[in-house]
Structure formats: structure tokens, C-alpha cells
């Protein structure tokens, strides 16, 4: 399924949670895992709609690796994969290598 976010919205594929606890072989249940606050942008909207009807340029691109706020976005399942839909304002930083 192809996703086209509206305006300043983006879709992020969140990095997987670390399943191990410390150096042990204990596997934590899904509810106990701390969800990472980073991921990869897989879709972006055209930009923020301004009051004069123009679009502000989108600061993010598909493929960007990002850190985002703890409570940023809404988790939605698409084609069996959990994705985060959020505003570009929820992104704290682009990760540069």
C-alpha cells in the first residue's frame, strides 16, 4: 500500500525494541519493552499549509533517520506492519552519519 501523508505529516518505521534485558537471556514481553524513539522516515507530506494558502517546504525526506518525541505520533498497522504517523514537529533531530 502506498501512503501519502497530508501536509506536514510523516510516516516513520520505528526501530525494533531491544528484546534482551541486560546480559541475560530473559526475553521481555512486548508490554515491558521500552520502545525506541528513533526510526526511518518512509513517507512525507508536501509541507505545512500556511494561512496564506502556500506550503512551507518539508524539512524531512524519505530515508532520513530521525529521533522523535516519546509520545510523538499515532501507531497504525498497515499491511501487517506497525508504523508511526506524526507531525514533522515531533521530530527532534535528523541522524547524520
C-alpha positions as MATLAB code, in Angstrom:
seq = 'XXXXXXXXXXXXXXXXXXXXXXXXXXXXXXXXXXXXXXXXXXXXXXXXXXXXXXXXXXXXXXXXXXXXXXXXXXXXXXXXXXXXXXXXXXXXXXXXX';
ca = [
       0.000    0.000    0.000;
       1.370    3.442   -0.913;
       0.948    6.109    1.763;
       0.712    9.839    1.017;
       0.663   11.804    4.301;
      -1.216   15.093    4.400;
       0.586   18.440    4.728;
       3.329   18.331    7.426;
       2.702   14.707    8.406;
       5.277   11.930    8.060;
       5.276    8.148    8.398;
       8.096    6.572   10.418;
       9.118    2.937   10.643;
      10.193    2.705   14.265;
      13.380    0.808   15.131;
      12.782   -2.548   16.820;
      12.743   -2.710   20.625;
      15.658   -4.433   22.282;
      14.319   -7.802   23.417;
      17.113   -8.774   25.816;
      17.325   -7.442   29.355;
      20.966   -6.707   30.157;
      23.342   -9.610   29.509;
      20.722  -12.223   30.405;
      18.723  -14.433   28.089;
      15.420  -13.230   29.512;
      13.055  -12.135   26.789;
      10.799   -9.279   27.871;
       7.110   -9.317   26.960;
       6.028   -6.729   24.383;
       4.425   -4.521   27.058;
       7.668   -4.331   29.094;
       9.922   -3.284   26.226;
      10.927    0.334   26.048;
      10.116    1.475   22.548;
      12.963    3.225   20.764;
      12.457    6.864   19.935;
      14.181    6.631   16.587;
      13.335    5.302   13.182;
      13.363    5.868    9.440;
      11.062    8.197    7.528;
       9.219    6.166    4.873;
       6.747    8.797    3.599;
       6.400   12.594    3.840;
       3.638   15.053    3.113;
       4.096   18.073    0.832;
       4.648   20.578    3.698;
       2.839   22.691    6.263;
      -0.161   24.588    4.884;
       0.295   28.257    5.814;
      -2.502   30.766    6.443;
      -1.967   32.397    3.041;
      -2.573   29.036    1.327;
       1.044   28.325    0.404;
       3.012   25.278    1.538;
       6.142   25.594    3.691;
       8.969   23.372    2.447;
       9.180   19.980    4.184;
      12.406   19.695    6.249;
      12.450   15.877    6.037;
      12.906   13.370    3.233;
      12.144    9.690    2.741;
      15.089    7.689    4.089;
      16.037   10.159    6.845;
      16.906    8.511   10.166;
      15.340   10.534   12.995;
      14.912   10.850   16.754;
      11.369   11.812   17.784;
       9.480   12.720   20.958;
       8.423    9.957   23.362;
       4.738   10.450   22.761;
       5.018   11.547   19.156;
       2.663   10.089   16.630;
      -0.112    7.575   16.334;
       0.688    3.914   15.831;
      -1.200    2.405   12.902;
      -0.878   -1.062   11.400;
      -0.549   -1.083    7.596;
      -0.137   -4.346    5.693;
       0.763   -6.118    8.952;
       3.485   -3.600    9.854;
       3.240   -1.097   12.725;
       4.030    2.445   11.600;
       4.002    5.821   13.327;
       2.147    8.735   11.758;
       3.327   12.049   13.208;
       3.832   15.718   12.540;
       7.245   16.877   11.340;
       7.284   18.967   14.568;
       7.512   15.723   16.600;
      10.975   15.078   15.132;
      13.774   16.207   17.426;
      16.730   15.565   15.138;
      17.839   14.018   11.858;
      20.620   11.497   12.492;
      23.608   12.269   10.257;
      26.387    9.725    9.669;
];
